[in-house]
Amino acid sequence: MRQIGVAVIGTGWCGGIRAETLAKHPLVKTLHLAEINAQRLDELKRKLNPATVTADYKQLLGSGDIEAVYISATPESTHYPMARDALNAG
């Protein structure tokens, strides 16, 4: 099967579990993380060695490497605009 680049937006408890699982998955070529908590982002950067880390999820969306996006941000009212932005980015 073909490997793909994957982004995780929001890496708190649930998003962190997703990011850790994706980092080990054989079908994930590259992992990209967006998190507004700088301490959490730094922690996962050291632990998972993602291709991209940023506090602004929109910076991830321009990457031609990302083919799937997991949205784990809170509050849940942010999910729609993030999903819309991801879909509009292609």
N, CA, C and O atoms as a CHARMM CRD file, in Angstrom:
* protein
*
  360
    1    1 MET  N      0.83400  -1.18800   0.00000 PROA 1      0.00000
    2    1 MET  CA     0.00000   0.00000   0.00000 PROA 1      0.00000
    3    1 MET  C      0.87600   1.24600   0.00000 PROA 1      0.00000
    4    1 MET  O      2.02400   1.22200   0.44300 PROA 1      0.00000
    5    2 ARG  N      0.31800   2.31300  -0.49700 PROA 2      0.00000
    6    2 ARG  CA     1.01700   3.58500  -0.62500 PROA 2      0.00000
    7    2 ARG  C      1.01600   4.35100   0.69700 PROA 2      0.00000
    8    2 ARG  O     -0.00200   4.41300   1.38600 PROA 2      0.00000
    9    3 GLN  N      2.15400   4.92900   1.04300 PROA 3      0.00000
   10    3 GLN  CA     2.25500   5.75400   2.24000 PROA 3      0.00000
   11    3 GLN  C      1.78200   7.17400   1.92800 PROA 3      0.00000
   12    3 GLN  O      1.89700   7.64500   0.79700 PROA 3      0.00000
   13    4 ILE  N      1.24600   7.85000   2.95500 PROA 4      0.00000
   14    4 ILE  CA     0.75900   9.21900   2.78600 PROA 4      0.00000
   15    4 ILE  C      1.24200  10.11100   3.92100 PROA 4      0.00000
   16    4 ILE  O      1.65400   9.63100   4.97700 PROA 4      0.00000
   17    5 GLY  N      1.18400  11.41400   3.68600 PROA 5      0.00000
   18    5 GLY  CA     1.44900  12.39400   4.72200 PROA 5      0.00000
   19    5 GLY  C      0.16100  12.70500   5.46700 PROA 5      0.00000
   20    5 GLY  O     -0.89800  12.85600   4.85800 PROA 5      0.00000
   21    6 VAL  N      0.25900  12.80000   6.79600 PROA 6      0.00000
   22    6 VAL  CA    -0.92100  13.01000   7.63900 PROA 6      0.00000
   23    6 VAL  C     -0.67100  14.17700   8.59400 PROA 6      0.00000
   24    6 VAL  O      0.42300  14.31900   9.14000 PROA 6      0.00000
   25    7 ALA  N     -1.69100  15.00400   8.78700 PROA 7      0.00000
   26    7 ALA  CA    -1.62400  16.11200   9.73900 PROA 7      0.00000
   27    7 ALA  C     -2.58100  15.85600  10.89200 PROA 7      0.00000
   28    7 ALA  O     -3.65800  15.28700  10.71200 PROA 7      0.00000
   29    8 VAL  N     -2.16700  16.28600  12.08200 PROA 8      0.00000
   30    8 VAL  CA    -3.03500  16.26500  13.25700 PROA 8      0.00000
   31    8 VAL  C     -3.12700  17.70200  13.75500 PROA 8      0.00000
   32    8 VAL  O     -2.11500  18.32400  14.07600 PROA 8      0.00000
   33    9 ILE  N     -4.34100  18.21600  13.81600 PROA 9      0.00000
   34    9 ILE  CA    -4.58700  19.56100  14.32600 PROA 9      0.00000
   35    9 ILE  C     -5.16200  19.41200  15.72700 PROA 9      0.00000
   36    9 ILE  O     -6.27600  18.91800  15.90400 PROA 9      0.00000
   37   10 GLY  N     -4.39400  19.84300  16.71400 PROA 10     0.00000
   38   10 GLY  CA    -4.79100  19.69400  18.11000 PROA 10     0.00000
   39   10 GLY  C     -4.19800  18.41700  18.67500 PROA 10     0.00000
   40   10 GLY  O     -4.59700  17.31800  18.29100 PROA 10     0.00000
   41   11 THR  N     -3.24300  18.56200  19.58900 PROA 11     0.00000
   42   11 THR  CA    -2.54200  17.38300  20.10000 PROA 11     0.00000
   43   11 THR  C     -2.65900  17.25100  21.61600 PROA 11     0.00000
   44   11 THR  O     -1.71200  16.85300  22.29300 PROA 11     0.00000
   45   12 GLY  N     -3.82800  17.59000  22.13000 PROA 12     0.00000
   46   12 GLY  CA    -4.07200  17.37900  23.55400 PROA 12     0.00000
   47   12 GLY  C     -4.17000  15.89000  23.84300 PROA 12     0.00000
   48   12 GLY  O     -3.47300  15.09200  23.21600 PROA 12     0.00000
   49   13 TRP  N     -5.01200  15.51100  24.77000 PROA 13     0.00000
   50   13 TRP  CA    -5.09800  14.10300  25.16200 PROA 13     0.00000
   51   13 TRP  C     -5.43100  13.20400  23.97900 PROA 13     0.00000
   52   13 TRP  O     -4.64800  12.31500  23.64400 PROA 13     0.00000
   53   14 CYS  N     -6.55800  13.41300  23.35200 PROA 14     0.00000
   54   14 CYS  CA    -6.99500  12.55600  22.24000 PROA 14     0.00000
   55   14 CYS  C     -6.11700  12.74900  21.00500 PROA 14     0.00000
   56   14 CYS  O     -5.70300  11.77200  20.38200 PROA 14     0.00000
   57   15 GLY  N     -5.83500  13.98700  20.65400 PROA 15     0.00000
   58   15 GLY  CA    -4.99200  14.25700  19.49500 PROA 15     0.00000
   59   15 GLY  C     -3.57700  13.73400  19.67200 PROA 15     0.00000
   60   15 GLY  O     -2.93800  13.31400  18.70800 PROA 15     0.00000
   61   16 GLY  N     -3.09200  13.76100  20.90400 PROA 16     0.00000
   62   16 GLY  CA    -1.76400  13.22200  21.18700 PROA 16     0.00000
   63   16 GLY  C     -1.70500  11.72100  20.96600 PROA 16     0.00000
   64   16 GLY  O     -0.72800  11.20100  20.42700 PROA 16     0.00000
   65   17 ILE  N     -2.75800  11.02800  21.38600 PROA 17     0.00000
   66   17 ILE  CA    -2.83200   9.58200  21.14400 PROA 17     0.00000
   67   17 ILE  C     -2.85400   9.31700  19.64600 PROA 17     0.00000
   68   17 ILE  O     -2.17300   8.41500  19.16000 PROA 17     0.00000
   69   18 ARG  N     -3.62800  10.09500  18.92600 PROA 18     0.00000
   70   18 ARG  CA    -3.68100   9.93400  17.46500 PROA 18     0.00000
   71   18 ARG  C     -2.31100  10.17200  16.84000 PROA 18     0.00000
   72   18 ARG  O     -1.86700   9.40000  15.98900 PROA 18     0.00000
   73   19 ALA  N     -1.65000  11.23300  17.25900 PROA 19     0.00000
   74   19 ALA  CA    -0.33300  11.56100  16.70100 PROA 19     0.00000
   75   19 ALA  C      0.67800  10.45100  16.98200 PROA 19     0.00000
   76   19 ALA  O      1.44500  10.07400  16.09700 PROA 19     0.00000
   77   20 GLU  N      0.68200   9.93100  18.20200 PROA 20     0.00000
   78   20 GLU  CA     1.61300   8.85700  18.55000 PROA 20     0.00000
   79   20 GLU  C      1.33400   7.60100  17.73800 PROA 20     0.00000
   80   20 GLU  O      2.26400   6.93600  17.28100 PROA 20     0.00000
   81   21 THR  N      0.07100   7.27500  17.55600 PROA 21     0.00000
   82   21 THR  CA    -0.30400   6.10000  16.76600 PROA 21     0.00000
   83   21 THR  C      0.09600   6.28400  15.30700 PROA 21     0.00000
   84   21 THR  O      0.65100   5.37300  14.69300 PROA 21     0.00000
   85   22 LEU  N     -0.18300   7.44700  14.75900 PROA 22     0.00000
   86   22 LEU  CA     0.15400   7.71900  13.36100 PROA 22     0.00000
   87   22 LEU  C      1.66200   7.71600  13.13000 PROA 22     0.00000
   88   22 LEU  O      2.12500   7.27400  12.07900 PROA 22     0.00000
   89   23 ALA  N      2.43300   8.20600  14.10300 PROA 23     0.00000
   90   23 ALA  CA     3.89000   8.25300  13.95900 PROA 23     0.00000
   91   23 ALA  C      4.48100   6.85800  13.77800 PROA 23     0.00000
   92   23 ALA  O      5.54000   6.70900  13.16800 PROA 23     0.00000
   93   24 LYS  N      3.80900   5.84200  14.29900 PROA 24     0.00000
   94   24 LYS  CA     4.29500   4.45900  14.22900 PROA 24     0.00000
   95   24 LYS  C      3.66900   3.66300  13.09000 PROA 24     0.00000
   96   24 LYS  O      4.10400   2.54800  12.80200 PROA 24     0.00000
   97   25 HSD  N      2.66000   4.22100  12.44400 PROA 25     0.00000
   98   25 HSD  CA     1.90000   3.45300  11.45300 PROA 25     0.00000
   99   25 HSD  C      2.68800   3.30600  10.15300 PROA 25     0.00000
  100   25 HSD  O      3.24900   4.28200   9.65500 PROA 25     0.00000
  101   26 PRO  N      2.73500   2.10300   9.60700 PROA 26     0.00000
  102   26 PRO  CA     3.52900   1.86800   8.39300 PROA 26     0.00000
  103   26 PRO  C      3.00400   2.58800   7.14400 PROA 26     0.00000
  104   26 PRO  O      3.74600   2.74800   6.17500 PROA 26     0.00000
  105   27 LEU  N      1.75800   3.01500   7.15000 PROA 27     0.00000
  106   27 LEU  CA     1.21000   3.71300   5.98400 PROA 27     0.00000
  107   27 LEU  C      1.39600   5.22900   6.04800 PROA 27     0.00000
  108   27 LEU  O      1.03100   5.94300   5.11500 PROA 27     0.00000
  109   28 VAL  N      1.96300   5.71400   7.15000 PROA 28     0.00000
  110   28 VAL  CA     2.19600   7.15200   7.30000 PROA 28     0.00000
  111   28 VAL  C      3.63700   7.46800   6.90300 PROA 28     0.00000
  112   28 VAL  O      4.59000   7.03600   7.55000 PROA 28     0.00000
  113   29 LYS  N      3.76300   8.22900   5.82500 PROA 29     0.00000
  114   29 LYS  CA     5.08200   8.62700   5.31700 PROA 29     0.00000
  115   29 LYS  C      5.64300   9.77800   6.14600 PROA 29     0.00000
  116   29 LYS  O      6.79700   9.74200   6.57300 PROA 29     0.00000
  117   30 THR  N      4.81600  10.80200   6.37000 PROA 30     0.00000
  118   30 THR  CA     5.23500  11.96500   7.14900 PROA 30     0.00000
  119   30 THR  C      4.09700  12.40100   8.06300 PROA 30     0.00000
  120   30 THR  O      2.92200  12.29100   7.71400 PROA 30     0.00000
  121   31 LEU  N      4.46900  12.89700   9.23800 PROA 31     0.00000
  122   31 LEU  CA     3.50500  13.38500  10.22100 PROA 31     0.00000
  123   31 LEU  C      3.71200  14.88300  10.38600 PROA 31     0.00000
  124   31 LEU  O      4.84400  15.35700  10.48200 PROA 31     0.00000
  125   32 HSD  N      2.61300  15.62000  10.41900 PROA 32     0.00000
  126   32 HSD  CA     2.63700  17.07500  10.55900 PROA 32     0.00000
  127   32 HSD  C      1.70900  17.43700  11.71800 PROA 32     0.00000
  128   32 HSD  O      0.58800  16.93400  11.79700 PROA 32     0.00000
  129   33 LEU  N      2.17500  18.31200  12.62200 PROA 33     0.00000
  130   33 LEU  CA     1.39700  18.64100  13.81500 PROA 33     0.00000
  131   33 LEU  C      1.12800  20.13500  13.92500 PROA 33     0.00000
  132   33 LEU  O      1.99500  20.96000  13.63600 PROA 33     0.00000
  133   34 ALA  N     -0.08900  20.46900  14.34800 PROA 34     0.00000
  134   34 ALA  CA    -0.45800  21.84700  14.68200 PROA 34     0.00000
  135   34 ALA  C     -1.02800  21.84700  16.09400 PROA 34     0.00000
  136   34 ALA  O     -1.94000  21.08100  16.40500 PROA 34     0.00000
  137   35 GLU  N     -0.48200  22.71300  16.94400 PROA 35     0.00000
  138   35 GLU  CA    -0.89900  22.77400  18.34600 PROA 35     0.00000
  139   35 GLU  C     -0.62400  24.17800  18.86400 PROA 35     0.00000
  140   35 GLU  O      0.47300  24.70200  18.67000 PROA 35     0.00000
  141   36 ILE  N     -1.60600  24.79700  19.52400 PROA 36     0.00000
  142   36 ILE  CA    -1.42000  26.15900  20.02400 PROA 36     0.00000
  143   36 ILE  C     -0.66800  26.20400  21.35500 PROA 36     0.00000
  144   36 ILE  O     -0.15300  27.25700  21.73000 PROA 36     0.00000
  145   37 ASN  N     -0.59700  25.08600  22.07100 PROA 37     0.00000
  146   37 ASN  CA     0.14600  25.01700  23.33000 PROA 37     0.00000
  147   37 ASN  C      1.61400  24.72700  23.00500 PROA 37     0.00000
  148   37 ASN  O      1.96400  23.60700  22.63300 PROA 37     0.00000
  149   38 ALA  N      2.46200  25.74100  23.14800 PROA 38     0.00000
  150   38 ALA  CA     3.86900  25.62000  22.75400 PROA 38     0.00000
  151   38 ALA  C      4.59700  24.51200  23.51100 PROA 38     0.00000
  152   38 ALA  O      5.43100  23.81300  22.93500 PROA 38     0.00000
  153   39 GLN  N      4.28800  24.34900  24.78800 PROA 39     0.00000
  154   39 GLN  CA     4.94300  23.30800  25.58700 PROA 39     0.00000
  155   39 GLN  C      4.56900  21.91800  25.06600 PROA 39     0.00000
  156   39 GLN  O      5.43300  21.05100  24.93600 PROA 39     0.00000
  157   40 ARG  N      3.30500  21.70700  24.77300 PROA 40     0.00000
  158   40 ARG  CA     2.85000  20.41500  24.24000 PROA 40     0.00000
  159   40 ARG  C      3.44700  20.15900  22.85600 PROA 40     0.00000
  160   40 ARG  O      3.85400  19.03800  22.55200 PROA 40     0.00000
  161   41 LEU  N      3.49700  21.18300  22.03100 PROA 41     0.00000
  162   41 LEU  CA     4.06500  21.04200  20.69300 PROA 41     0.00000
  163   41 LEU  C      5.54000  20.64900  20.77400 PROA 41     0.00000
  164   41 LEU  O      5.99600  19.78000  20.03000 PROA 41     0.00000
  165   42 ASP  N      6.28500  21.28900  21.67600 PROA 42     0.00000
  166   42 ASP  CA     7.69700  20.96300  21.85000 PROA 42     0.00000
  167   42 ASP  C      7.87400  19.53000  22.35800 PROA 42     0.00000
  168   42 ASP  O      8.77300  18.81500  21.91500 PROA 42     0.00000
  169   43 GLU  N      7.01500  19.11900  23.28600 PROA 43     0.00000
  170   43 GLU  CA     7.06700  17.75300  23.82500 PROA 43     0.00000
  171   43 GLU  C      6.89600  16.72200  22.70900 PROA 43     0.00000
  172   43 GLU  O      7.67200  15.77100  22.61500 PROA 43     0.00000
  173   44 LEU  N      5.88800  16.91100  21.87100 PROA 44     0.00000
  174   44 LEU  CA     5.63900  15.95300  20.79100 PROA 44     0.00000
  175   44 LEU  C      6.67800  16.06300  19.67900 PROA 44     0.00000
  176   44 LEU  O      6.97400  15.07400  19.00900 PROA 44     0.00000
  177   45 LYS  N      7.22200  17.23300  19.48300 PROA 45     0.00000
  178   45 LYS  CA     8.29000  17.39900  18.49400 PROA 45     0.00000
  179   45 LYS  C      9.48300  16.52600  18.88100 PROA 45     0.00000
  180   45 LYS  O     10.04800  15.83300  18.03300 PROA 45     0.00000
  181   46 ARG  N      9.86500  16.55700  20.14900 PROA 46     0.00000
  182   46 ARG  CA    10.98900  15.74300  20.62100 PROA 46     0.00000
  183   46 ARG  C     10.66100  14.25300  20.59900 PROA 46     0.00000
  184   46 ARG  O     11.52000  13.42900  20.28300 PROA 46     0.00000
  185   47 LYS  N      9.44300  13.91700  20.92700 PROA 47     0.00000
  186   47 LYS  CA     9.04300  12.51100  21.04300 PROA 47     0.00000
  187   47 LYS  C      8.78400  11.83900  19.69400 PROA 47     0.00000
  188   47 LYS  O      9.14700  10.67800  19.50400 PROA 47     0.00000
  189   48 LEU  N      8.15800  12.55700  18.75600 PROA 48     0.00000
  190   48 LEU  CA     7.67700  11.92800  17.52100 PROA 48     0.00000
  191   48 LEU  C      8.46700  12.30400  16.26400 PROA 48     0.00000
  192   48 LEU  O      8.33700  11.64800  15.23100 PROA 48     0.00000
  193   49 ASN  N      9.28000  13.35000  16.35100 PROA 49     0.00000
  194   49 ASN  CA    10.06300  13.80700  15.20200 PROA 49     0.00000
  195   49 ASN  C      9.20200  14.03000  13.95100 PROA 49     0.00000
  196   49 ASN  O      9.49100  13.46300  12.89700 PROA 49     0.00000
  197   50 PRO  N      8.15400  14.84300  14.05700 PROA 50     0.00000
  198   50 PRO  CA     7.29600  15.09800  12.89500 PROA 50     0.00000
  199   50 PRO  C      8.01400  15.93500  11.84000 PROA 50     0.00000
  200   50 PRO  O      8.99200  16.62000  12.13800 PROA 50     0.00000
  201   51 ALA  N      7.52400  15.87500  10.62000 PROA 51     0.00000
  202   51 ALA  CA     8.10500  16.65000   9.52300 PROA 51     0.00000
  203   51 ALA  C      7.86300  18.14200   9.71400 PROA 51     0.00000
  204   51 ALA  O      8.70600  18.96200   9.35200 PROA 51     0.00000
  205   52 THR  N      6.70900  18.49300  10.28400 PROA 52     0.00000
  206   52 THR  CA     6.33200  19.89200  10.48400 PROA 52     0.00000
  207   52 THR  C      5.67100  20.04900  11.84100 PROA 52     0.00000
  208   52 THR  O      4.87400  19.20700  12.25500 PROA 52     0.00000
  209   53 VAL  N      6.00600  21.13600  12.53500 PROA 53     0.00000
  210   53 VAL  CA     5.29000  21.52600  13.75200 PROA 53     0.00000
  211   53 VAL  C      4.98500  23.01300  13.64100 PROA 53     0.00000
  212   53 VAL  O      5.82600  23.80000  13.20800 PROA 53     0.00000
  213   54 THR  N      3.78700  23.38500  14.03200 PROA 54     0.00000
  214   54 THR  CA     3.38200  24.78900  13.94700 PROA 54     0.00000
  215   54 THR  C      2.24800  25.07000  14.92500 PROA 54     0.00000
  216   54 THR  O      1.49800  24.17000  15.30300 PROA 54     0.00000
  217   55 ALA  N      2.13600  26.31700  15.32300 PROA 55     0.00000
  218   55 ALA  CA     1.00800  26.73500  16.15100 PROA 55     0.00000
  219   55 ALA  C     -0.19100  27.12000  15.28700 PROA 55     0.00000
  220   55 ALA  O     -1.31300  27.20400  15.78500 PROA 55     0.00000
  221   56 ASP  N      0.04200  27.35200  14.00200 PROA 56     0.00000
  222   56 ASP  CA    -1.01600  27.78600  13.08600 PROA 56     0.00000
  223   56 ASP  C     -1.33700  26.66900  12.09600 PROA 56     0.00000
  224   56 ASP  O     -0.55400  26.39700  11.18600 PROA 56     0.00000
  225   57 TYR  N     -2.47300  26.03300  12.27300 PROA 57     0.00000
  226   57 TYR  CA    -2.82600  24.89500  11.42300 PROA 57     0.00000
  227   57 TYR  C     -2.87500  25.25500   9.94100 PROA 57     0.00000
  228   57 TYR  O     -2.66700  24.39300   9.08700 PROA 57     0.00000
  229   58 LYS  N     -3.14700  26.51200   9.63000 PROA 58     0.00000
  230   58 LYS  CA    -3.23200  26.92200   8.22400 PROA 58     0.00000
  231   58 LYS  C     -1.88400  26.79200   7.51300 PROA 58     0.00000
  232   58 LYS  O     -1.83800  26.64100   6.29200 PROA 58     0.00000
  233   59 GLN  N     -0.79300  26.84900   8.26900 PROA 59     0.00000
  234   59 GLN  CA     0.52800  26.66100   7.67100 PROA 59     0.00000
  235   59 GLN  C      0.70600  25.23200   7.16300 PROA 59     0.00000
  236   59 GLN  O      1.45900  25.00300   6.21700 PROA 59     0.00000
  237   60 LEU  N      0.02700  24.28200   7.77500 PROA 60     0.00000
  238   60 LEU  CA     0.11900  22.89000   7.32900 PROA 60     0.00000
  239   60 LEU  C     -0.62700  22.66600   6.02500 PROA 60     0.00000
  240   60 LEU  O     -0.21600  21.85400   5.19500 PROA 60     0.00000
  241   61 LEU  N     -1.70900  23.37800   5.85100 PROA 61     0.00000
  242   61 LEU  CA    -2.62300  23.08700   4.75300 PROA 61     0.00000
  243   61 LEU  C     -2.04400  23.37500   3.37900 PROA 61     0.00000
  244   61 LEU  O     -2.55200  22.86200   2.38100 PROA 61     0.00000
  245   62 GLY  N     -1.00400  24.17400   3.30400 PROA 62     0.00000
  246   62 GLY  CA    -0.38400  24.46200   2.02400 PROA 62     0.00000
  247   62 GLY  C      0.61000  23.40100   1.58200 PROA 62     0.00000
  248   62 GLY  O      1.11600  23.44400   0.46100 PROA 62     0.00000
  249   63 SER  N      0.88900  22.44900   2.46300 PROA 63     0.00000
  250   63 SER  CA     1.85900  21.40700   2.13900 PROA 63     0.00000
  251   63 SER  C      1.26400  20.42100   1.14300 PROA 63     0.00000
  252   63 SER  O      0.17800  19.88500   1.36300 PROA 63     0.00000
  253   64 GLY  N      1.96700  20.19000   0.06600 PROA 64     0.00000
  254   64 GLY  CA     1.50800  19.21500  -0.91300 PROA 64     0.00000
  255   64 GLY  C      1.69900  17.78900  -0.44000 PROA 64     0.00000
  256   64 GLY  O      1.28500  16.84700  -1.11500 PROA 64     0.00000
  257   65 ASP  N      2.32300  17.62500   0.71300 PROA 65     0.00000
  258   65 ASP  CA     2.62800  16.30200   1.25100 PROA 65     0.00000
  259   65 ASP  C      1.47400  15.70800   2.05900 PROA 65     0.00000
  260   65 ASP  O      1.45800  14.50100   2.29700 PROA 65     0.00000
  261   66 ILE  N      0.51800  16.51800   2.48100 PROA 66     0.00000
  262   66 ILE  CA    -0.54700  16.05800   3.37700 PROA 66     0.00000
  263   66 ILE  C     -1.76100  15.59500   2.57700 PROA 66     0.00000
  264   66 ILE  O     -2.30400  16.33700   1.75900 PROA 66     0.00000
  265   67 GLU  N     -2.17400  14.35700   2.83000 PROA 67     0.00000
  266   67 GLU  CA    -3.34100  13.79300   2.14900 PROA 67     0.00000
  267   67 GLU  C     -4.48200  13.45300   3.10300 PROA 67     0.00000
  268   67 GLU  O     -5.59100  13.15000   2.66400 PROA 67     0.00000
  269   68 ALA  N     -4.21200  13.50300   4.40500 PROA 68     0.00000
  270   68 ALA  CA    -5.25800  13.24000   5.40000 PROA 68     0.00000
  271   68 ALA  C     -5.04000  14.17500   6.58100 PROA 68     0.00000
  272   68 ALA  O     -3.90500  14.46200   6.96100 PROA 68     0.00000
  273   69 VAL  N     -6.14500  14.64700   7.15800 PROA 69     0.00000
  274   69 VAL  CA    -6.08000  15.56600   8.28900 PROA 69     0.00000
  275   69 VAL  C     -6.98700  15.05500   9.39900 PROA 69     0.00000
  276   69 VAL  O     -8.17000  14.79700   9.17600 PROA 69     0.00000
  277   70 TYR  N     -6.42600  14.90800  10.59800 PROA 70     0.00000
  278   70 TYR  CA    -7.20300  14.58100  11.79400 PROA 70     0.00000
  279   70 TYR  C     -7.40700  15.87300  12.55900 PROA 70     0.00000
  280   70 TYR  O     -6.44400  16.58800  12.83400 PROA 70     0.00000
  281   71 ILE  N     -8.64300  16.18100  12.90500 PROA 71     0.00000
  282   71 ILE  CA    -8.94100  17.39000  13.66500 PROA 71     0.00000
  283   71 ILE  C     -9.33700  16.97700  15.07200 PROA 71     0.00000
  284   71 ILE  O    -10.38000  16.36200  15.29200 PROA 71     0.00000
  285   72 SER  N     -8.47300  17.33400  16.02200 PROA 72     0.00000
  286   72 SER  CA    -8.70000  16.96800  17.42100 PROA 72     0.00000
  287   72 SER  C     -8.71100  18.19900  18.31100 PROA 72     0.00000
  288   72 SER  O     -8.49100  18.09600  19.51700 PROA 72     0.00000
  289   73 ALA  N     -8.96300  19.35000  17.73100 PROA 73     0.00000
  290   73 ALA  CA    -8.94200  20.60300  18.47600 PROA 73     0.00000
  291   73 ALA  C    -10.20500  20.76500  19.31400 PROA 73     0.00000
  292   73 ALA  O    -11.25200  20.19200  19.01000 PROA 73     0.00000
  293   74 THR  N    -10.08200  21.55500  20.36900 PROA 74     0.00000
  294   74 THR  CA   -11.24200  21.93100  21.15300 PROA 74     0.00000
  295   74 THR  C    -11.29500  23.45200  21.17200 PROA 74     0.00000
  296   74 THR  O    -10.23800  24.07400  21.07200 PROA 74     0.00000
  297   75 PRO  N    -12.42300  24.07600  21.28900 PROA 75     0.00000
  298   75 PRO  CA   -13.73700  23.44600  21.37700 PROA 75     0.00000
  299   75 PRO  C    -14.16700  22.87100  20.03200 PROA 75     0.00000
  300   75 PRO  O    -13.61400  23.19700  18.98200 PROA 75     0.00000
  301   76 GLU  N    -15.15000  22.02400  20.10300 PROA 76     0.00000
  302   76 GLU  CA   -15.62000  21.34700  18.89700 PROA 76     0.00000
  303   76 GLU  C    -16.18100  22.31200  17.85500 PROA 76     0.00000
  304   76 GLU  O    -16.27600  21.96300  16.67900 PROA 76     0.00000
  305   77 SER  N    -16.54500  23.49600  18.26600 PROA 77     0.00000
  306   77 SER  CA   -17.05000  24.48300  17.30500 PROA 77     0.00000
  307   77 SER  C    -15.96400  24.90900  16.31100 PROA 77     0.00000
  308   77 SER  O    -16.27000  25.51900  15.28700 PROA 77     0.00000
  309   78 THR  N    -14.70700  24.59400  16.60600 PROA 78     0.00000
  310   78 THR  CA   -13.61400  24.91500  15.68200 PROA 78     0.00000
  311   78 THR  C    -13.46500  23.86200  14.58700 PROA 78     0.00000
  312   78 THR  O    -12.75900  24.09700  13.60700 PROA 78     0.00000
  313   79 HSD  N    -14.10200  22.72700  14.72700 PROA 79     0.00000
  314   79 HSD  CA   -13.92200  21.63700  13.76600 PROA 79     0.00000
  315   79 HSD  C    -14.39900  22.00800  12.36300 PROA 79     0.00000
  316   79 HSD  O    -13.70900  21.73300  11.38100 PROA 79     0.00000
  317   80 TYR  N    -15.55700  22.62100  12.26700 PROA 80     0.00000
  318   80 TYR  CA   -16.06900  22.95400  10.93500 PROA 80     0.00000
  319   80 TYR  C    -15.13500  23.89300  10.17300 PROA 80     0.00000
  320   80 TYR  O    -14.77600  23.58400   9.03700 PROA 80     0.00000
  321   81 PRO  N    -14.72300  25.03500  10.75400 PROA 81     0.00000
  322   81 PRO  CA   -13.84400  25.91500   9.98200 PROA 81     0.00000
  323   81 PRO  C    -12.51500  25.24700   9.61400 PROA 81     0.00000
  324   81 PRO  O    -11.97500  25.49100   8.53500 PROA 81     0.00000
  325   82 MET  N    -11.99500  24.41500  10.49600 PROA 82     0.00000
  326   82 MET  CA   -10.73700  23.72400  10.19500 PROA 82     0.00000
  327   82 MET  C    -10.93000  22.70800   9.07100 PROA 82     0.00000
  328   82 MET  O    -10.09800  22.60900   8.17000 PROA 82     0.00000
  329   83 ALA  N    -12.02100  21.96100   9.12700 PROA 83     0.00000
  330   83 ALA  CA   -12.31300  20.98400   8.06600 PROA 83     0.00000
  331   83 ALA  C    -12.54600  21.69900   6.73800 PROA 83     0.00000
  332   83 ALA  O    -12.06700  21.25400   5.69500 PROA 83     0.00000
  333   84 ARG  N    -13.27200  22.79200   6.78100 PROA 84     0.00000
  334   84 ARG  CA   -13.52000  23.57800   5.56400 PROA 84     0.00000
  335   84 ARG  C    -12.20700  24.07300   4.96600 PROA 84     0.00000
  336   84 ARG  O    -11.99500  23.98400   3.75700 PROA 84     0.00000
  337   85 ASP  N    -11.33000  24.59600   5.81900 PROA 85     0.00000
  338   85 ASP  CA   -10.04000  25.09500   5.33800 PROA 85     0.00000
  339   85 ASP  C     -9.20000  23.97000   4.73800 PROA 85     0.00000
  340   85 ASP  O     -8.53800  24.16000   3.71800 PROA 85     0.00000
  341   86 ALA  N     -9.22900  22.80200   5.37200 PROA 86     0.00000
  342   86 ALA  CA    -8.47300  21.65100   4.85500 PROA 86     0.00000
  343   86 ALA  C     -9.01700  21.21400   3.49700 PROA 86     0.00000
  344   86 ALA  O     -8.24700  20.93600   2.57800 PROA 86     0.00000
  345   87 LEU  N    -10.32600  21.15300   3.37300 PROA 87     0.00000
  346   87 LEU  CA   -10.92900  20.75800   2.09600 PROA 87     0.00000
  347   87 LEU  C    -10.64300  21.78500   1.00000 PROA 87     0.00000
  348   87 LEU  O    -10.36000  21.41700  -0.14000 PROA 87     0.00000
  349   88 ASN  N    -10.71600  23.05400   1.34200 PROA 88     0.00000
  350   88 ASN  CA   -10.43200  24.10500   0.36000 PROA 88     0.00000
  351   88 ASN  C     -8.96800  24.11300  -0.07400 PROA 88     0.00000
  352   88 ASN  O     -8.64400  24.54200  -1.18200 PROA 88     0.00000
  353   89 ALA  N     -8.08500  23.63600   0.80600 PROA 89     0.00000
  354   89 ALA  CA    -6.65600  23.58800   0.47700 PROA 89     0.00000
  355   89 ALA  C     -6.34100  22.44800  -0.48200 PROA 89     0.00000
  356   89 ALA  O     -5.27200  22.40900  -1.09100 PROA 89     0.00000
  357   90 GLY  N     -7.28300  21.52300  -0.60700 PROA 90     0.00000
  358   90 GLY  CA    -7.08100  20.40500  -1.53300 PROA 90     0.00000
  359   90 GLY  C     -6.59200  19.21000  -0.81200 PROA 90     0.00000
  360   90 GLY  O     -6.36400  18.16800  -1.42600 PROA 90     0.00000
